[in-house]
Amino acid sequence: MNDNWANKPRSRRETLQSFMGIGGMAAGAGLMASACAPAGPETKVNRVPIDFSDPKQSLRSFVKMTGDLDPTKETAGWFGGTIFGDTRRDRPLKPLVGVQGFGVLRCEPQADGSFRIFNRECAFYTDPKTGEFLDEWKNPYTKEICKVSPIHNLTVNAHLIVSEKFGTAIEMDFDGTLMEVPLPLGWDILDDTVMSTFEVHTAFPNELDPETWPRESAGKVLRIAEIFQRVVSLSELENDDLTSAHYAGTWTRVGPWLPWMRQGQADGQLIYRTFMAKNGTVDKLPEALVKHTREHLPDFFQAPAPDSWGGKNDSSFSVYAAENEPLPLLAD
């Protein structure tokens, strides 16, 4: 994925000169017109202060930020960035592929203050230089040509709860293992800016047993860290007339080699560095991504149905196991 929106750093003076030279007159005219226009009636905002130290209020704010408190509405969220290979401490990270995708979720508030999250996600791997979607990828470590398998998880549901043991927590199926994982919701507030940190650190059995999948399995246990950082407006979160608030942020992931990379249990791991943003609806997603998804994964524009609740979740590893056969060992 190309980072073409910020080609070079600019000083404050250069930025102001560019603004005045290109659009300053038009902007100035608009500001003057606004200043001279008669003031309209003020819109009263039903603003309710949030106590982020209260687990129930914190959890509700998190759901409002990431999704929509209205169970009839679905929310799309985009993400995109680069995946790096980390193989040795004496070598720098190697950019392997880009990644771009989205999720669609629906939130259902429960009577006990918990929330059922119905989520579906897909993503495609890209050339890190051109941004083109990849069907094949040359492994820079083994020089092997690998068939690329996109992320296409039809069901990634979760139960967000207030737990006596952990405070806010997430109950979720991880490849057939139901786990209750702490959901420490960090909130930092600076004027109207709220910075939210949400992390999940897990280790669970790998469906791809290395004895059966020697070339695709990273080992018997998958150790994964997911770190989400979001920035949201406090006034939007506290506006009780709104059921959803917009965010932008980053997603960082540290995890094992993907099965289609054919790395087996080679030393190393993957590090994901991505941006993410809440788009609201799928029609606001990047045009090329929407087109590619319609051609390859047309069922991924809506959240899972209610009857998916309680079933097994999908992951890149379980989906790969269901759709593929183990590769034969390479000849010596």
Order of alpha helices (4+ residues) and beta strands (2+ residues): alpha-alpha-alpha-beta-beta-beta-beta-beta-beta-beta-beta-beta-beta-beta-beta-alpha-beta-beta-alpha-alpha
